[in-house]
Amino acid sequence: MDRQHPPWMLVHLLMILPAVAGSGAPVTDLENAAGKLVFYQTEGNATYVRDTGELASDVPTETMFELFDPQRNFSAAKFTYTWDLGNGEVIQGTEPVVRYHYSEPGNYTLRLDVGVNMAQYAPPITGVYSKDVQVLDAIKNIELEGPSDYTVSQDSSVAFHVDGSPPMWVCWQFLKNCLPDLTSGCTLTMLYENSLELNHTFTSTGVHCLDISVRNNISKLQTSFSLYVRRNDHSHLLFILSCAAVLVATFSFILVITCRPWQQSKSQVVASSNAAFLKDQDSGGQSEIVFTFSSMEKGEREPLVLQHGTQYY
């Protein structure tokens, strides 16, 4: 069976599980025999070796028993296998491989009972192999919670929900105009739950990108989100109100300067319109012309002009 093993997954340090002897068989034969359990999981077109005891839930799993028999003591023997998956499911067969999957995350103990029939009338030899496994949910989705547009120069909160079993390592980076920034790397955060909240202050408007990568012990997922940053409407409104106040003050000053000479001219016209022309003739045959001004505003009581003229016929 051909299997694809990515370089980062090829770790072949598998636990060797010694067999435990059953009754009625030579101990020396079982002491020379040992076996190991190898776990494989298939996702898409790739098959991964799970040698650390951590498996992904809802993923087709194949466990194989490999017997070490360098002296070929069991070459003619017949084997039976009883697989106890630790979740209440028991599978029996004559093949050293079992196919199954764990539907729920959790801790399980896989137990394998191996029966060996050496001869027709000889009692069977039994061996017990076990392995503690931890089933985790693979990271399959990263969802942005909340709006995708924000305001410049304000403290913003960006929230995410991650589908997967914690603990998880999260590496995130904000990119201005969605351009790669080679001068600074991502920020690494350990996540012990499925929610993540990032606090950030955008310093410029436009389109920004958030690159985020999340991984746990069995899976890894990387994605990017586009965020739009707009101008601060409150500061823009304050600028407009300030400009309007300056314009009102300027127009008020111009209006006062323009109307003040007109008021002074009006007062002079009113004062001159209060003048009275009187003509009288004395006993000498000459006429007397008198101009009287009424200056009630300034409190003047006496005539301002007194002129003696000739008599007119």
Secondary structure, DSSP 8 states (H G I E B T S, - for coil): ------GGG------EEE----TTS-HHHHHT-EEEEEEEEEETTEEEE--SSEEETTS-EEEEEEEE-TT-TTTT-EEEEEEE-SSS-EEEESSSEEEE--SS-EEEEEEEEEEEE-SSSS--EEEEEEEEEEEE----EEEEES-SEEETTSEEEEEEEEES-SSEEEEEEEEETT---SSS--EEEEESSSEEEEEEE--S-EEEEEEEEEE-SS-EEEEEEEEEEE--HHHHHHHHHHHHHHHHHHHHHHHHHHHHHHHHHHHHHHHHTTEEEEEEE-TTS-EEEEEEE-BTTTTB-S-SEEEE-----
